Amino acid sequence: MDIASSFNEYIQKAIIDNWNHDALTDYQGVTLQFHDVARKIEKIHILFENAGVRQGDKIALCGRNSAHWAVAFLATLTYGAVAVPVLHEFNAEQIHNIVNHSGSKLLFVGDFVVKTIKPEEMPQIEGIIYLPDFSLYVSRSEKLTYAREHLNMMFGSKYPRSFRAENVSYHIDSPEELALINYTSGTTGFSKGVMLPYRALWGNLDFCMRRLPVKQQDNMLSILPMAHMYGMSIEFIYGFCRGCHLFFLTRLPSPAIIAEAFATVKPTIVISVPLVVEKIIRKHVFPKIQNNRMRLLLQMPVVSRKVKEKICEQVYQAFGGQAYEVVVGGAALSREIEQFLVSINFPITVGYGATECAPLISYSDYKDFEPASCGTPVDHMEVRIDSVNPGVIPGEILARGTNVMLGYYKNPEATAAVLDKDGWYHTGDLGTMDASGHIFILGRIKNMLLGPSGQNIYPEEIEDLLNSMPMVSESLVVQRDNRLIALVYPDKDEIVNFGPDELKDIMAQNRKELNQRLPSYSKIAEIELQNEEFAKTPKKSIKRYLYQ
């Protein structure tokens, strides 16, 4: 196996070695071959160069997964600019905050996002480029306007005899050079832009190239947001550099669409979050086996093995019937679903990571999977438990190695809080590690919550908004059965002027207005009124653990 020495070399080799193979397909839409990707990358490079974009400049991207999102991202890194991927689920204010905080020079936007953003709220950017056709949506630079209007002419002049594989030559990256900034939040005051160097992207990619059994021209299905490091690194970057044919679900994927896509694409490996796996099992598998006859057969030792084999095959077909294994990450898999899959010998495994590690910290092949664990440390990384007896007494999970970030952009205080002098990244997660190196996560030390698809949810941000609303004295956001509940202690000075029904109506209106300002994955399902003020620490912080 050829192992590249730098990150961009992997991209360059993938394009040259797979020149005439299918590369990127918008599901039920157009397909780009690797040579098509190369041509579009080259045109974007020409646009950058003639528009005055320099190496190290920030380029933001915000849109649903698509072939053109992938092209714009690859073009940014292979030019030597810094990519700033933004979750398309963020609202307009959050997108503006990230673009402004990062100092991005250009912004690529998708067809959904372009309807929500306000260019005047992003005064620093020189242009907004529309992802579906790479047209200029906004230009504040004569050089950018001229370059886009004359792009085809410039490309033809540079390559009069056609653009060939031997013309592909990309920026040579260095390990500590900044590759991208990935924001864990979009709210002012809470924004933490994770600065990932090329070595972190390389470390994740090199591990996947060595350990995941995927071949050139295999099919992969991209379900997870490419602006999220899990989807970006494992589904997109790894799949592309392996020479696979990637299929993007370009619209919000419903369970029915995902099931149909699995059946059509038949991916060689499935990279997923728990929500997708759990919905497929509960919707397409459990109804067929949770009846009295099946329960009886499963209790008969002689028959049970054959029945489980048939059930396993049904589950296997639900994921397309070709997958080597299903890798779950981003959030905890339901213990019920995990136990079921293990009991039928289905190839399931669970990985663990963080945006700050781009994202991989641990993973195990399904043959080495230990139930309730999240794998062993990946290549280029070491993990330890901050405990006197890591196998028995839980402690904070610490990670160190190639994959770890440089720090948080423009936030040295937050960086110092999680990166110690010896290079250990403090994950904020509580866990143990057995003698074989398998990691078992027991809970989170930090307050951060995980959305149904692995999105980071910061309750303080929601509480900050809610506390400014009518009749709210203080609030606390908790998670119950994957639903976000806001516990509210009302303003006692004002409450005397309202009856119980009026107070409920006010809170219902508060919830409606609050949810309009939040991404879909962090909307509040219910507001519960509290009769007493929240218990506090001496520093007057709410004792959160009492209300979980």
Secondary structure as UniProt FT lines:
FT   HELIX           7..17
FT   TURN            18..20
FT   STRAND          22..26
FT   TURN            27..28
FT   STRAND          31..33
FT   HELIX           34..50
FT   TURN            51..52
FT   TURN            55..56
FT   STRAND          58..62
FT   HELIX           67..79
FT   STRAND          82..86
FT   TURN            88..89
FT   HELIX           92..102
FT   STRAND          106..109
FT   TURN            111..112
FT   HELIX           113..115
FT   HELIX           119..121
FT   TURN            123..124
FT   STRAND          127..130
FT   TURN            131..134
FT   STRAND          135..139
FT   HELIX           142..149
FT   HELIX           151..158
FT   TURN            160..161
FT   HELIX           165..167
FT   TURN            175..176
FT   STRAND          178..183
FT   TURN            188..190
FT   STRAND          193..197
FT   HELIX           198..211
FT   TURN            216..217
FT   STRAND          219..222
FT   TURN            226..227
FT   HELIX           229..230
FT   HELIX           231..237
FT   HELIX           238..242
FT   STRAND          245..248
FT   HELIX           255..265
FT   STRAND          270..272
FT   HELIX           274..280
FT   HELIX           281..285
FT   HELIX           286..289
FT   HELIX           292..298
FT   HELIX           301..318
FT   TURN            319..320
FT   STRAND          326..328
FT   HELIX           335..343
FT   TURN            344..345
FT   STRAND          348..350
FT   STRAND          352..353
FT   HELIX           355..357
FT   STRAND          360..363
FT   HELIX           366..368
FT   TURN            371..372
FT   STRAND          376..377
FT   TURN            379..380
FT   STRAND          381..386
FT   TURN            390..392
FT   STRAND          395..401
FT   TURN            402..403
FT   STRAND          407..408
FT   TURN            409..410
FT   HELIX           412..418
FT   TURN            421..422
FT   STRAND          425..433
FT   TURN            435..436
FT   STRAND          439..444
FT   STRAND          449..450
FT   TURN            452..453
FT   STRAND          456..457
FT   HELIX           459..466
FT   TURN            467..468
FT   TURN            470..471
FT   STRAND          472..480
FT   TURN            481..482
FT   STRAND          483..490
FT   HELIX           492..495
FT   TURN            496..497
FT   HELIX           500..516
FT   HELIX           520..522
FT   STRAND          526..529
FT   TURN            538..539
FT   HELIX           544..546
//
